[in-house]
Amino acid sequence: MATAGNNLSSYKSEDLPNGAHFKVGIVVSEWNQTYTGGMLDGARQVLSESGVPEASIAVHWVPGSYELPLGAQWLAERDDIDGVICIGSVIRGETAHFDYVCSAAAQGILRVNQDTGKPVMFCVLTDDTAEQAAARSGGEHGNKGVEAAVGLLKMLALRSSL
């Protein structure tokens, strides 16, 4: 396993772009909220640390990960949103439902990126077990919300520089 023994969410706050002028949308799945809530907290922490004002962060909840792309599209279409973080968690069950939800979320989020020209970060855990989700939403392997916020800040800085 590539993540074994590693916290993949390490970053240096001094390397974060200044986010004081960025306006960020976050769309979060209600499903598996134990994990999505942890990732939301991690993303907010990074955005705040980089200077994004709380008033410039719009958080909206959707029922599940399947609905993330549409929520992201609605946010990205707003003139007052520069980029979006999509936070979800899908844990494998006994049926193929997992595969369909994960594929739809990934492809939909990619499409919103391309269609809007705004960065839309994929922060959807696709784990086999609840233990794996816990490890990646603030546990031993870090917090994917942190990683998504760092990535969004870097993409917004790149866009501003071009």
DSSP file (Angstrom, degrees, kcal/mol; ACC not computed):
  #  RESIDUE AA STRUCTURE BP1 BP2  ACC     N-H-->O    O-->H-N    N-H-->O    O-->H-N    TCO  KAPPA ALPHA  PHI   PSI    X-CA   Y-CA   Z-CA
    1    1 A M    >         0   0    0      0, 0.0     3,-1.0     0, 0.0     0, 0.0   0.000 360.0 360.0 360.0 130.0    0.0    0.0    0.0
    2    2 A A  T 3   +     0   0    0      1,-0.2     0, 0.0     3,-0.0     0, 0.0   0.770 360.0  47.6 -66.0 -27.7    1.4    3.4   -1.1
    3    3 A T  T >  S+     0   0    0      2,-0.1     3,-2.6     5,-0.0    -1,-0.2   0.504  76.8 133.4 -94.1  -3.2    0.1    5.2    2.0
    4    4 A A  T <  S-     0   0    0     -3,-1.0     3,-0.1     1,-0.3   137,-0.0  -0.241  86.1  -5.8 -54.4 122.5    1.3    2.6    4.6
    5    5 A G  T 3  S+     0   0    0      1,-0.2     2,-0.4     0, 0.0    -1,-0.3   0.571 111.9 113.5  73.0   9.1    3.0    4.5    7.4
    6    6 A N    <   -     0   0    0     -3,-2.6     2,-0.8     2,-0.0    -1,-0.2  -0.940  57.8-150.5-121.3 135.6    2.8    7.9    5.7
    7    7 A N    >   -     0   0    0     -2,-0.4     3,-0.7     1,-0.1   135,-0.2  -0.909  16.8-171.6 -94.4 110.8    0.8   11.0    6.4
    8    8 A L  T 3   +     0   0    0    133,-1.6   134,-0.1    -2,-0.8    -1,-0.1   0.378  69.2  75.4 -87.6   4.6    0.3   12.4    2.9
    9    9 A S  T 3   +     0   0    0    132,-0.1    -1,-0.2     2,-0.0     2,-0.2   0.224  61.4 129.5-103.8  14.5   -1.1   15.7    4.1
   10   10 A S    <   +     0   0    0     -3,-0.7     2,-0.3     2,-0.0     0, 0.0  -0.478  26.5 153.1 -71.3 138.0    2.1   17.4    5.2
   11   11 A Y        -     0   0    0     -2,-0.2     2,-0.6     5,-0.0     3,-0.1  -0.970  44.8-113.4-155.4 163.1    2.7   20.9    3.9
   12   12 A K    >   -     0   0    0     -2,-0.3     3,-2.1     1,-0.1     4,-0.4  -0.922  18.0-148.3-104.7 121.1    4.6   24.0    4.9
   13   13 A S  G >  S+     0   0    0     -2,-0.6     3,-1.4     1,-0.3    -1,-0.1   0.822  97.7  61.8 -59.5 -30.9    2.2   26.9    5.6
   14   14 A E  G 3  S+     0   0    0      1,-0.3    -1,-0.3    -3,-0.1    -2,-0.0   0.687  98.7  57.8 -69.4 -15.3    4.8   29.4    4.3
   15   15 A D  G <  S+     0   0    0     -3,-2.1    -1,-0.3     2,-0.1    -2,-0.2   0.520  83.5 105.6 -89.5  -5.9    4.6   27.7    0.9
   16   16 A L  S <  S-     0   0    0     -3,-1.4   134,-0.1    -4,-0.4     3,-0.0  -0.508  77.8-113.3 -73.8 140.0    0.8   28.3    0.6
   17   17 A P        -     0   0    0      0, 0.0     2,-0.5     0, 0.0    -1,-0.1  -0.373  40.1 -94.6 -63.8 152.2   -0.2   31.1   -1.8
   18   18 A N        -     0   0    0      1,-0.1     3,-0.3    33,-0.1    33,-0.2  -0.602  41.9-174.0 -69.4 118.0   -1.8   34.1   -0.2
   19   19 A G    >   +     0   0    0     31,-3.2     3,-1.9    -2,-0.5    32,-0.2   0.251  46.7 115.3-100.0  12.6   -5.5   33.4   -0.4
   20   20 A A  T 3  S+     0   0    0     30,-0.5    -1,-0.2     1,-0.3    31,-0.1   0.775  83.7  39.6 -57.0 -28.6   -6.8   36.7    0.9
   21   21 A H  T 3  S+     0   0    0     -3,-0.3    -1,-0.3    31,-0.1     2,-0.3   0.378  94.6 104.7-104.0   5.0   -8.5   37.5   -2.4
   22   22 A F    <   -     0   0    0     -3,-1.9     2,-0.5    59,-0.0    34,-0.1  -0.626  54.1-154.9 -88.7 145.4   -9.8   34.0   -3.3
   23   23 A K        -     0   0    0     -2,-0.3    59,-3.4    29,-0.1    60,-1.1  -0.985  19.0-165.5-118.8 121.6  -13.5   33.0   -3.0
   24   24 A V  E     -ab  57  83A   0     32,-2.7    34,-2.9    -2,-0.5     2,-0.4  -0.881  13.7-156.4-118.2 135.5  -13.9   29.3   -2.5
   25   25 A G  E     -ab  58  84A   0     58,-2.8    60,-2.3    -2,-0.4     2,-0.4  -0.885   9.5-167.7-103.2 140.6  -16.9   27.0   -2.8
   26   26 A I  E     -ab  59  85A   0     32,-3.1    34,-2.8    -2,-0.4     2,-0.5  -0.993   2.8-167.4-128.2 125.1  -17.0   23.7   -0.9
   27   27 A V  E     -ab  60  86A   0     58,-2.6    60,-2.9    -2,-0.4     2,-0.4  -0.960  13.6-168.8-113.6 129.0  -19.6   21.1   -1.7
   28   28 A V  E     -ab  61  87A   0     32,-2.6    34,-2.7    -2,-0.5     2,-0.3  -0.942  19.9-125.4-126.9 135.4  -19.8   18.3    0.9
   29   29 A S  E     -a   62   0A   0     58,-2.6    35,-0.2    -2,-0.4     7,-0.1  -0.614   6.7-153.8 -77.6 132.6  -21.6   15.0    0.9
   30   30 A E  S >  S+     0   0    0     32,-2.7     3,-1.1    -2,-0.3    34,-0.2   0.776  73.7  94.3 -71.3 -28.1  -23.9   14.3    3.9
   31   31 A W  T 3  S+     0   0    0     32,-1.0    58,-0.3    31,-0.3     5,-0.2  -0.475  98.7   9.3 -69.4 134.9  -23.4   10.6    3.4
   32   32 A N  T >> S+     0   0    0     -2,-0.2     4,-2.2     3,-0.1     3,-1.7   0.892  80.6 171.1  60.4  42.8  -20.5    9.3    5.6
   33   33 A Q  H <>  +     0   0    0     -3,-1.1     4,-2.5     1,-0.3     5,-0.3   0.718  65.4  71.6 -60.1 -23.8  -20.5   12.7    7.4
   34   34 A T  H 3> S+     0   0    0      1,-0.2     4,-0.7     2,-0.2    -1,-0.3   0.905 112.4  29.5 -55.6 -40.0  -18.1   11.3   10.0
   35   35 A Y  H <> S+     0   0    0     -3,-1.7     4,-2.0     2,-0.2    -2,-0.2   0.863 120.1  51.1 -89.9 -41.7  -15.4   11.4    7.3
   36   36 A T  H  X S+     0   0    0     -4,-2.2     4,-2.4     1,-0.2    -3,-0.2   0.872 108.4  54.4 -67.2 -33.9  -16.6   14.2    5.1
   37   37 A G  H  X S+     0   0    0     -4,-2.5     4,-2.3    -5,-0.2    -1,-0.2   0.896 107.4  50.3 -64.0 -39.9  -16.9   16.5    8.2
   38   38 A G  H  X S+     0   0    0     -4,-0.7     4,-2.0    -5,-0.3    -2,-0.2   0.893 111.3  47.9 -64.4 -40.0  -13.3   15.8    9.1
   39   39 A M  H  X S+     0   0    0     -4,-2.0     4,-2.5     2,-0.2    -2,-0.2   0.882 109.4  53.6 -69.4 -37.0  -12.2   16.6    5.6
   40   40 A L  H  X S+     0   0    0     -4,-2.4     4,-2.7     2,-0.2     5,-0.2   0.930 108.2  50.3 -60.5 -45.5  -14.2   19.8    5.6
   41   41 A D  H  X S+     0   0    0     -4,-2.3     4,-2.1     1,-0.2    -2,-0.2   0.912 111.0  49.3 -58.8 -43.2  -12.5   20.8    8.9
   42   42 A G  H  X S+     0   0    0     -4,-2.0     4,-1.9     2,-0.2    -1,-0.2   0.905 111.6  48.1 -63.8 -42.2   -9.1   20.2    7.3
   43   43 A A  H  X S+     0   0    0     -4,-2.5     4,-2.5     1,-0.2     5,-0.2   0.928 111.4  49.9 -64.6 -44.8   -9.9   22.2    4.2
   44   44 A R  H  X S+     0   0    0     -4,-2.7     4,-2.6     1,-0.2     5,-0.2   0.890 107.8  54.8 -61.2 -39.3  -11.2   25.1    6.2
   45   45 A Q  H  X S+     0   0    0     -4,-2.1     4,-2.5    -5,-0.2    -1,-0.2   0.931 111.0  44.1 -60.3 -46.9   -8.1   25.1    8.4
   46   46 A V  H  X S+     0   0    0     -4,-1.9     4,-1.7     2,-0.2    -2,-0.2   0.925 113.4  50.3 -65.5 -45.1   -5.8   25.4    5.3
   47   47 A L  H  <>S+     0   0    0     -4,-2.5     5,-2.5     1,-0.2     4,-0.4   0.923 113.2  46.3 -60.8 -43.6   -7.9   28.0    3.6
   48   48 A S  H ><5S+     0   0    0     -4,-2.6     3,-1.5     1,-0.2    -1,-0.2   0.919 109.7  54.1 -62.9 -44.3   -7.9   30.1    6.8
   49   49 A E  H 3<5S+     0   0    0     -4,-2.5    -1,-0.2     1,-0.3    -2,-0.2   0.802 107.2  51.8 -60.7 -30.0   -4.2   29.6    7.3
   50   50 A S  T 3<5S-     0   0    0     -4,-1.7   -31,-3.2    -3,-0.1   -30,-0.5   0.488 126.0 -99.5 -88.3  -2.6   -3.6   31.0    3.8
   51   51 A G  T < 5 +     0   0    0     -3,-1.5    -3,-0.2    -4,-0.4    -2,-0.1   0.482  69.1 149.4 102.5   2.7   -5.7   34.1    4.4
   52   52 A V      < -     0   0    0     -5,-2.5    -1,-0.3    -6,-0.2   -32,-0.2  -0.591  49.5-124.0 -69.7 120.3   -9.0   33.2    2.8
   53   53 A P    >   -     0   0    0      0, 0.0     3,-2.1     0, 0.0     4,-0.1  -0.356  11.8-122.6 -65.2 145.1  -11.6   35.1    4.9
   54   54 A E  G >  S+     0   0    0      1,-0.3     3,-1.6     2,-0.2    -2,-0.0   0.858 114.2  59.6 -54.3 -36.9  -14.3   32.9    6.4
   55   55 A A  G 3  S+     0   0    0      1,-0.3    -1,-0.3     3,-0.1    -3,-0.0   0.652  99.3  58.6 -67.9 -14.3  -16.9   35.1    4.6
   56   56 A S  G <  S+     0   0    0     -3,-2.1   -32,-2.7   -34,-0.1     2,-0.5   0.225  89.3  85.0 -99.4  13.0  -15.2   34.1    1.3
   57   57 A I  E <   -a   24   0A   0     -3,-1.6     2,-0.7   -34,-0.2   -32,-0.2  -0.961  60.2-166.7-117.7 114.8  -15.9   30.4    1.9
   58   58 A A  E     -a   25   0A   0    -34,-2.9   -32,-3.1    -2,-0.5     2,-0.5  -0.894   6.3-168.1-104.3 112.6  -19.3   29.1    0.8
   59   59 A V  E     +a   26   0A   0     -2,-0.7     2,-0.4   -34,-0.2   -32,-0.2  -0.872   8.9 174.9-104.3 129.5  -20.1   25.6    2.1
   60   60 A H  E     -a   27   0A   0    -34,-2.8   -32,-2.6    -2,-0.5     2,-0.3  -0.994  19.2-139.4-135.2 142.2  -23.0   23.7    0.8
   61   61 A W  E     -a   28   0A   0     -2,-0.4   -32,-0.2   -34,-0.2   -34,-0.0  -0.782  14.1-172.0-104.1 142.7  -24.2   20.1    1.5
   62   62 A V  E     -a   29   0A   0    -34,-2.7   -32,-2.7    -2,-0.3   -31,-0.3  -0.872  36.7-108.4-124.8 161.4  -25.5   17.6   -0.9
   63   63 A P  S    S-     0   0    0      0, 0.0   -32,-1.0     0, 0.0     2,-0.3   0.896  87.3 -18.8 -60.1 -43.0  -27.0   14.1   -0.1
   64   64 A G  S >  S-     0   0    0    -34,-0.2     3,-0.9   -35,-0.2     4,-0.3  -0.873  74.5 -82.2-153.6-177.1  -24.1   12.0   -1.4
   65   65 A S  G >  S+     0   0    0     -2,-0.3     3,-1.1     1,-0.2    25,-0.1   0.795 118.3  65.7 -67.4 -28.8  -21.0   11.8   -3.6
   66   66 A Y  G 3  S+     0   0    0      1,-0.3     4,-0.3     2,-0.1    -1,-0.2   0.828 102.1  49.9 -60.5 -31.6  -23.1   11.2   -6.7
   67   67 A E  G <> S+     0   0    0     -3,-0.9     4,-2.1     1,-0.2    -1,-0.3   0.508  84.7  92.7 -87.0  -5.8  -24.5   14.7   -6.3
   68   68 A L  H <> S+     0   0    0     -3,-1.1     4,-2.9    -4,-0.3     5,-0.2   0.905  80.0  54.9 -57.4 -45.9  -21.2   16.4   -5.9
   69   69 A P  H  > S+     0   0    0      0, 0.0     4,-2.4     0, 0.0    -1,-0.2   0.909 110.3  45.1 -58.9 -41.8  -20.6   17.3   -9.6
   70   70 A L  H  > S+     0   0    0     -4,-0.3     4,-2.5     2,-0.2    -2,-0.2   0.923 114.0  49.0 -68.6 -42.2  -23.9   19.1   -9.9
   71   71 A G  H  X S+     0   0    0     -4,-2.1     4,-2.0     1,-0.2    -1,-0.2   0.912 112.7  49.1 -59.5 -41.8  -23.4   21.0   -6.6
   72   72 A A  H  X S+     0   0    0     -4,-2.9     4,-3.2    -5,-0.2    -2,-0.2   0.892 109.4  52.1 -64.9 -40.0  -19.9   21.9   -7.8
   73   73 A Q  H  X S+     0   0    0     -4,-2.4     4,-2.0    -5,-0.2    -2,-0.2   0.937 108.3  50.4 -62.4 -46.2  -21.3   23.1  -11.2
   74   74 A W  H  < S+     0   0    0     -4,-2.5     4,-0.4     1,-0.2    -1,-0.2   0.900 115.3  43.6 -60.1 -40.3  -23.8   25.3   -9.5
   75   75 A L  H >< S+     0   0    0     -4,-2.0     3,-1.5     1,-0.2    -2,-0.2   0.933 112.6  51.3 -68.9 -45.8  -21.0   26.8   -7.3
   76   76 A A  H 3< S+     0   0    0     -4,-3.2    -2,-0.2     1,-0.3    -1,-0.2   0.776 102.3  61.5 -65.5 -25.8  -18.5   27.2  -10.2
   77   77 A E  T 3< S+     0   0    0     -4,-2.0    -1,-0.3    -5,-0.2     2,-0.2   0.663  84.1  99.0 -74.1 -15.1  -21.1   29.0  -12.3
   78   78 A R  S X  S-     0   0    0     -3,-1.5     3,-1.2    -4,-0.4    -3,-0.0  -0.522  72.8-140.6 -73.8 138.0  -21.3   31.8   -9.8
   79   79 A D  T 3  S+     0   0    0      1,-0.2    -1,-0.1    -2,-0.2    -3,-0.0   0.746 100.4  59.1 -67.8 -23.6  -19.2   34.8  -10.6
   80   80 A D  T 3  S+     0   0    0     -5,-0.1     2,-0.4     2,-0.0    -1,-0.2   0.222  91.4  81.3 -94.5  15.9  -18.2   35.2   -6.9
   81   81 A I    <   -     0   0    0     -3,-1.2   -57,-0.2    -5,-0.2     3,-0.1  -0.987  49.9-177.3-122.3 126.6  -16.6   31.7   -6.7
   82   82 A D        -     0   0    0    -59,-3.4     2,-0.3    -2,-0.4   -58,-0.2   0.778  69.9 -10.0 -90.3 -31.1  -13.0   31.2   -8.0
   83   83 A G  E     -b   24   0A   0    -60,-1.1   -58,-2.8    35,-0.2     2,-0.4  -0.979  62.1-133.4-164.3 165.7  -12.7   27.5   -7.3
   84   84 A V  E     -bc  25 120A   0     35,-2.5    37,-3.0    -2,-0.3     2,-0.5  -0.955   0.8-152.6-133.6 144.3  -14.5   24.5   -5.7
   85   85 A I  E     -bc  26 121A   0    -60,-2.3   -58,-2.6    -2,-0.4     2,-0.6  -0.981  13.8-154.9-112.9 128.1  -13.6   21.6   -3.4
   86   86 A C  E     -bc  27 122A   0     35,-2.5    37,-2.0    -2,-0.5     2,-0.5  -0.920  12.1-169.0-104.6 119.0  -15.8   18.5   -3.7
   87   87 A I  E     +bc  28 123A   0    -60,-2.9   -58,-2.6    -2,-0.6     2,-0.3  -0.935  21.2 138.2-116.1 121.9  -15.7   16.4   -0.5
   88   88 A G  E     - c   0 124A   0     35,-2.2    37,-2.6    -2,-0.5     2,-0.3  -0.942  34.0-147.8-150.8 171.4  -17.2   13.0   -0.3
   89   89 A S  E     - c   0 125A   0    -58,-0.3     2,-0.5    -2,-0.3   -24,-0.2  -0.929  10.7-177.8-149.7 121.4  -16.7    9.4    1.0
   90   90 A V  E     - c   0 126A   0     35,-2.9    37,-1.5    -2,-0.3     2,-0.5  -0.985   9.3-163.3-121.9 124.7  -17.8    6.2   -0.7
   91   91 A I  E     - c   0 127A   0     -2,-0.5    37,-0.2    35,-0.2    39,-0.1  -0.926  29.6-107.2-112.1 129.7  -17.1    2.9    1.2
   92   92 A R        +     0   0    0     35,-2.7     2,-0.1    -2,-0.5     4,-0.1  -0.214  43.0 179.6 -57.1 136.0  -17.3   -0.3   -0.8
   93   93 A G        -     0   0    0      2,-0.5    -1,-0.1    36,-0.0     0, 0.0  -0.224  46.8 -73.8-115.5-151.7  -20.3   -2.4    0.0
   94   94 A E  S    S+     0   0    0     -2,-0.1     2,-0.2     4,-0.0    -2,-0.1   0.518 106.9  54.2 -90.7  -6.3  -21.6   -5.8   -1.2
   95   95 A T  S >  S-     0   0    0      1,-0.0     3,-0.8     0, 0.0    -2,-0.5  -0.658  92.6-100.8-123.0 177.4  -22.8   -4.6   -4.6
   96   96 A A  T >> S+     0   0    0      1,-0.2     4,-1.6    -2,-0.2     3,-0.6   0.448  93.7 101.5 -77.3  -0.6  -21.4   -2.7   -7.7
   97   97 A H  H 3> S+     0   0    0      1,-0.2     4,-2.5     2,-0.2     5,-0.2   0.878  75.1  60.6 -51.4 -41.6  -23.1    0.5   -6.5
   98   98 A F  H <> S+     0   0    0     -3,-0.8     4,-2.6     1,-0.2     5,-0.2   0.913 103.3  49.7 -51.2 -49.3  -19.7    1.6   -5.2
   99   99 A D  H <> S+     0   0    0     -3,-0.6     4,-2.2    -4,-0.2    -1,-0.2   0.889 111.9  47.1 -63.3 -41.5  -18.2    1.5   -8.7
  100  100 A Y  H  X S+     0   0    0     -4,-1.6     4,-2.4     2,-0.2    -1,-0.2   0.916 114.2  46.1 -68.3 -43.2  -21.0    3.5  -10.3
  101  101 A V  H  X S+     0   0    0     -4,-2.5     4,-2.5     2,-0.2     5,-0.2   0.934 114.6  47.4 -66.0 -45.8  -21.0    6.2   -7.6
  102  102 A C  H  X S+     0   0    0     -4,-2.6     4,-2.4    -5,-0.2     5,-0.2   0.921 114.6  46.4 -62.3 -44.4  -17.2    6.6   -7.7
  103  103 A S  H  X S+     0   0    0     -4,-2.2     4,-2.7    -5,-0.2     5,-0.3   0.924 113.3  48.5 -64.8 -44.9  -17.0    6.7  -11.5
  104  104 A A  H  X S+     0   0    0     -4,-2.4     4,-2.4    -5,-0.2     5,-0.2   0.912 113.1  47.9 -62.7 -42.6  -19.9    9.2  -11.8
  105  105 A A  H  X S+     0   0    0     -4,-2.5     4,-2.5    -5,-0.2     5,-0.2   0.943 114.8  45.1 -64.0 -47.2  -18.3   11.5   -9.1
  106  106 A A  H  X S+     0   0    0     -4,-2.4     4,-2.1    -5,-0.2    -2,-0.2   0.940 117.5  42.5 -63.8 -48.2  -14.9   11.4  -10.7
  107  107 A Q  H  X S+     0   0    0     -4,-2.7     4,-2.2    -5,-0.2    -1,-0.2   0.889 115.3  50.3 -67.4 -39.0  -16.0   11.9  -14.2
  108  108 A G  H  X S+     0   0    0     -4,-2.4     4,-2.1    -5,-0.3    -2,-0.2   0.912 110.8  47.9 -66.1 -42.8  -18.6   14.6  -13.2
  109  109 A I  H  X S+     0   0    0     -4,-2.5     4,-2.0    -5,-0.2    -2,-0.2   0.910 111.1  51.7 -65.6 -41.6  -16.1   16.6  -11.2
  110  110 A L  H  X S+     0   0    0     -4,-2.1     4,-2.2    -5,-0.2    -1,-0.2   0.919 109.1  51.3 -58.0 -43.9  -13.5   16.4  -14.1
  111  111 A R  H  X S+     0   0    0     -4,-2.2     4,-3.3     1,-0.2     5,-0.3   0.889 106.3  52.9 -63.4 -39.8  -16.2   17.7  -16.5
  112  112 A V  H  X S+     0   0    0     -4,-2.1     4,-2.2     2,-0.2     6,-0.5   0.907 108.0  52.8 -63.4 -40.1  -17.0   20.6  -14.2
  113  113 A N  H  X S+     0   0    0     -4,-2.0     4,-1.8     1,-0.2     5,-0.4   0.962 116.2  38.5 -52.9 -54.2  -13.3   21.5  -14.2
  114  114 A Q  H  < S+     0   0    0     -4,-2.2    -2,-0.2     1,-0.2    -1,-0.2   0.884 117.0  48.8 -70.3 -40.5  -13.2   21.5  -18.0
  115  115 A D  H  < S+     0   0    0     -4,-3.3    -1,-0.2     1,-0.2    -2,-0.2   0.843 121.5  33.1 -71.5 -33.5  -16.6   23.1  -18.7
  116  116 A T  H  < S-     0   0    0     -4,-2.2    -2,-0.2    -5,-0.3    -1,-0.2   0.686  93.2-134.6 -97.0 -19.1  -16.1   26.0  -16.3
  117  117 A G     <  +     0   0    0     -4,-1.8    -3,-0.1    -5,-0.3    -4,-0.1   0.644  69.6 117.1  70.7  13.5  -12.4   26.6  -16.6
  118  118 A K  S    S-     0   0    0     -6,-0.5    -1,-0.3    -5,-0.4     2,-0.3  -0.874  76.3-101.4-110.4 146.6  -12.3   26.9  -12.8
  119  119 A P        -     0   0    0      0, 0.0   -35,-2.5     0, 0.0     2,-0.5  -0.497  37.6-176.6 -69.0 130.5  -10.4   24.5  -10.6
  120  120 A V  E     -c   84   0A   0     -2,-0.3     2,-0.3   -37,-0.2   -35,-0.2  -0.961  17.5-142.9-129.7 111.2  -12.6   21.9   -9.0
  121  121 A M  E     -c   85   0A   0    -37,-3.0   -35,-2.5    -2,-0.5     2,-0.9  -0.555   5.2-136.1 -86.6 136.7  -10.8   19.6   -6.6
  122  122 A F  E     +c   86   0A   0     -2,-0.3     2,-0.2   -37,-0.1   -35,-0.1  -0.800  34.7 160.2 -90.6 104.0  -11.6   15.9   -6.2
  123  123 A C  E     +c   87   0A   0    -37,-2.0   -35,-2.2    -2,-0.9     2,-0.6  -0.542  24.1 134.5-123.2  62.0  -11.6   15.1   -2.5
  124  124 A V  E     -c   88   0A   0    -37,-0.2     2,-0.3    -2,-0.2   -35,-0.3  -0.951  47.9-141.7-117.8 114.7  -13.7   11.9   -2.6
  125  125 A L  E     -c   89   0A   0    -37,-2.6   -35,-2.9    -2,-0.6     2,-0.3  -0.562  13.6-171.5 -71.6 136.3  -12.5    9.0   -0.5
  126  126 A T  E     +c   90   0A   0     -2,-0.3     2,-0.2   -37,-0.2   -35,-0.2  -0.698  26.0 162.6-128.3  77.2  -13.0    5.7   -2.3
  127  127 A D  E     -c   91   0A   0    -37,-1.5   -35,-2.7    -2,-0.3     3,-0.1  -0.579  46.5-141.0-105.0 159.1  -12.2    3.2    0.4
  128  128 A D  S    S+     0   0    0    -37,-0.2     2,-0.3    -2,-0.2    -1,-0.1   0.734  87.7  24.1 -83.6 -25.6  -12.8   -0.5    1.0
  129  129 A T  S  > S-     0   0    0      1,-0.1     4,-1.7   -38,-0.1     5,-0.1  -0.924  74.6-117.1-139.7 160.9  -13.4   -0.1    4.7
  130  130 A A  H  > S+     0   0    0     -2,-0.3     4,-2.5     1,-0.2     5,-0.2   0.833 115.3  60.3 -64.5 -32.6  -14.5    2.5    7.3
  131  131 A E  H  > S+     0   0    0      1,-0.2     4,-2.0     2,-0.2    -1,-0.2   0.896 103.7  49.3 -63.1 -40.1  -11.1    2.2    8.9
  132  132 A Q  H  > S+     0   0    0      2,-0.2     4,-1.0     1,-0.2    -1,-0.2   0.904 110.8  50.4 -64.9 -40.9   -9.4    3.3    5.7
  133  133 A A  H >X S+     0   0    0     -4,-1.7     4,-0.6     1,-0.2     3,-0.6   0.913 109.8  50.2 -63.3 -42.7  -11.8    6.3    5.5
  134  134 A A  H ><>S+     0   0    0     -4,-2.5     3,-0.8     1,-0.2     5,-0.6   0.887 107.5  54.3 -62.8 -38.8  -11.0    7.3    9.1
  135  135 A A  H 3<5S+     0   0    0     -4,-2.0     6,-2.1     1,-0.2     3,-0.3   0.745 113.9  41.8 -66.7 -23.2   -7.3    7.1    8.4
  136  136 A R  H <<5S+     0   0    0     -4,-1.0     8,-2.5    -3,-0.6     9,-0.2   0.381 106.1  61.4-107.4   1.6   -7.6    9.5    5.4
  137  137 A S  E <<5S-D  143   0B   0     -3,-0.8     6,-0.3    -4,-0.6    -1,-0.2  -0.050 140.6 -39.7-118.5  31.1  -10.1   12.0    6.9
  138  138 A G  E   5S+     0   0B   0      4,-2.7     5,-0.2    -3,-0.3    -3,-0.2   0.422 113.7 102.1 126.8   7.3   -7.9   13.2    9.8
  139  139 A G  E > <S-D  142   0B   0      3,-0.8     3,-2.0    -5,-0.6    -4,-0.2   0.085  91.9 -46.6-100.2-148.9   -6.2    9.9   10.9
  140  140 A E  T 3  S+     0   0    0      1,-0.3    -4,-0.1  -133,-0.1    -5,-0.1   0.707 133.7  49.0 -63.3 -23.4   -2.9    8.3   10.5
  141  141 A H  T 3  S-     0   0    0     -6,-2.1  -133,-1.6     1,-0.3     2,-0.3   0.315 113.8-115.2 -99.8   9.4   -2.7    8.9    6.7
  142  142 A G  E <   -D  139   0B   0     -3,-2.0    -4,-2.7    -7,-0.3    -3,-0.8  -0.692  39.6 -58.0 102.0-149.5   -3.6   12.6    7.0
  143  143 A N  E >>  -D  137   0B   0     -2,-0.3     4,-1.7    -6,-0.3     3,-0.8  -0.927  25.9-156.4-146.1 111.7   -6.6   14.5    5.8
  144  144 A K  H 3> S+     0   0    0     -8,-2.5     4,-2.5    -2,-0.4     5,-0.2   0.762  96.4  63.9 -62.8 -24.6   -7.6   14.6    2.1
  145  145 A G  H 3> S+     0   0    0     -9,-0.2     4,-2.2     2,-0.2    -1,-0.3   0.894 102.1  49.8 -64.1 -39.4   -9.5   17.9    2.8
  146  146 A V  H <> S+     0   0    0     -3,-0.8     4,-2.4     2,-0.2    -2,-0.2   0.943 111.7  48.1 -59.9 -49.2   -6.1   19.4    3.7
  147  147 A E  H  X S+     0   0    0     -4,-1.7     4,-2.4     1,-0.2    -2,-0.2   0.887 110.9  50.6 -61.4 -40.6   -4.6   18.1    0.5
  148  148 A A  H  X S+     0   0    0     -4,-2.5     4,-2.6     2,-0.2    -1,-0.2   0.901 110.7  48.6 -66.0 -40.8   -7.6   19.4   -1.6
  149  149 A A  H  X S+     0   0    0     -4,-2.2     4,-2.5     2,-0.2    -2,-0.2   0.909 111.6  49.2 -67.0 -41.5   -7.3   22.9   -0.1
  150  150 A V  H  X S+     0   0    0     -4,-2.4     4,-2.1     1,-0.2    -2,-0.2   0.937 113.4  47.8 -60.7 -45.7   -3.6   23.1   -0.7
  151  151 A G  H  X S+     0   0    0     -4,-2.4     4,-2.3    -5,-0.2    -2,-0.2   0.903 111.0  50.4 -62.2 -42.1   -4.1   21.9   -4.3
  152  152 A L  H  X S+     0   0    0     -4,-2.6     4,-2.9     1,-0.2     5,-0.2   0.932 109.4  50.8 -62.8 -45.9   -6.9   24.4   -4.9
  153  153 A L  H  X S+     0   0    0     -4,-2.5     4,-2.2     1,-0.2    -1,-0.2   0.901 111.3  48.7 -58.7 -41.3   -4.8   27.3   -3.6
  154  154 A K  H  X S+     0   0    0     -4,-2.1     4,-2.2     2,-0.2    -1,-0.2   0.896 112.3  47.7 -66.2 -40.2   -2.0   26.3   -5.9
  155  155 A M  H  X S+     0   0    0     -4,-2.3     4,-2.7     2,-0.2    -2,-0.2   0.900 112.0  49.7 -68.5 -39.7   -4.3   26.1   -8.9
  156  156 A L  H  X S+     0   0    0     -4,-2.9     4,-2.2     2,-0.2    -2,-0.2   0.890 111.3  49.6 -65.9 -38.2   -5.9   29.5   -8.1
  157  157 A A  H  X S+     0   0    0     -4,-2.2     4,-1.5    -5,-0.2    -2,-0.2   0.902 111.0  50.0 -65.3 -40.8   -2.4   31.0   -7.8
  158  158 A L  H  X S+     0   0    0     -4,-2.2     4,-1.0     2,-0.2     3,-0.4   0.947 110.6  49.2 -61.3 -48.5   -1.4   29.5  -11.1
  159  159 A R  H >< S+     0   0    0     -4,-2.7     3,-0.7     1,-0.2    -2,-0.2   0.904 110.0  51.7 -58.7 -41.7   -4.6   30.8  -12.8
  160  160 A S  H 3< S+     0   0    0     -4,-2.2    -1,-0.2     1,-0.2    -2,-0.2   0.804 109.3  51.1 -64.2 -29.2   -3.9   34.3  -11.3
  161  161 A S  H 3<        0   0    0     -4,-1.5    -1,-0.2    -3,-0.4    -2,-0.2   0.630 360.0 360.0 -85.9 -12.4   -0.4   34.3  -12.7
  162  162 A L    <<        0   0    0     -4,-1.0    -1,-0.2    -3,-0.7    -2,-0.2   0.461 360.0 360.0 -90.9 360.0   -1.3   33.3  -16.3
